């Protein structure tokens, strides 16, 4: 199956520091992203309905960027979160880069939209 990358952008009222915490802290991740997570030495073991996925943190700039590779991912693929502050509104801009099969882009975008809506609720906007 042909794979492709896609990017999305979301706006939050919460600061980059708060959003970063919700991307890296186990007690925060289970509030919006997964059912369970175990984090040890840059390895994130996520669990959804009994299915485990393992991601390795390969780049971490606090409050700015996180980049992961999935253990079972394709060569060259990654999951990246970039955080910045809008100079005009002061809101936090969260940019996402992810990969999926070309025929699943719409589904993946909908999944991330749903996940980040929950993140927005958890962070107060």
N, C-alpha and C positions, 0 to 999 in steps of 0.2 A: 504494500500500500504506500502511496506517495504521502510524505510527511511535509508539513509546512509550519512556519512560525506565524504567530499573530501577536499583535500588540493591542493593549487596551489602556484607557486612562480613566481614573476615578478621582473625584474631588471630595475631600473631607474637611470638616471644621476642626477636628482634633489635630494636635501638633504632630510633626514628624516623629518626635520622641515617643508619643503615645502609640502611634501606628506601628513604629518599629518594635515596641514592646509586644504588641499584639501579633506580630509576625515571628517573634523569637522566643517568647515565654510560654512554657507548656500550659500553665493555668489560663493564659489568655487564648492560646490556639484552640483549646477545647470549647471555648465559648462561641467560636464562629467558623472554624475550619474543619475540625475532625472530632471523632468520638474520643480518642485517646492519642497521646503522643509521649514518646520517650526521647529525651535529648541528651546525648552524651558525646563530648569531644567533637562537636560539629556534625554529628550524625543524627538526623531526625527520623524517628520511626513512627510514622503516622498510621492510625488505625481507623478504618471506616467499616462499620457493620462486620467486624471480624476479619476484614481483609487488610493486610499490612503492606505499606509502601515505604521504602527507605530512600531518603534523599541526603546527599552529602553537601554541606555548606562549603562552597569553594571560594566565595568572595563575600566579605562582610565589612562594610564601612558604616559604622554606627550612625543611625538616623538618616542614612543616605541610600544605601544599596545592599541587597542580599541576592546572592546568586547560588542556585542549587543545581546539582545533577542528580537524576534519579538512578538508583542502582540498576533498574531494568530498562533505562532509557536508551534511545538511539545515540550513536556516536555524534558528538557535536551539538546535541540538544541540551537545553537548560531551562530552568524556571528562574526568572529574575524579577525582583521588585525594586523600583527606583522611587525614592521620595524626594520631593522638593517643595519649596514654599512659593506660592504664586506671588510675584512682586506687586501685583495690582490688588488682589483681594486678601492676601495673607493666608489663604486656605492652603491645605496640604494637597499636593498633587501626587497620587500614587499611580505609577506606570507599571504595567505588567508585560512581560514577554513570556510566551509559553509555546509549546509545540503540540501538534496533534495530526491525525490523518486529515488529508485535505477535505474529505467529505464530512468531517466532524467539527469544522470550525464554528459553525453556528451553534451547535450544542455546547461546545466548550466555552464560547463567549457567554452563553446564557448561564452556564454553571458558575462562571466567575462573577457575573453580574449578581446572581443570587447570593453567592458567598460574600461579596463585598457589601451588599445591602445589609446582611447580618452584621458584618464588621462595623458598618456605619452605625447601626443601632447600638452595638456594644460600646462604641467609643463616643457616643453622644453626638454623632453627626459627622 
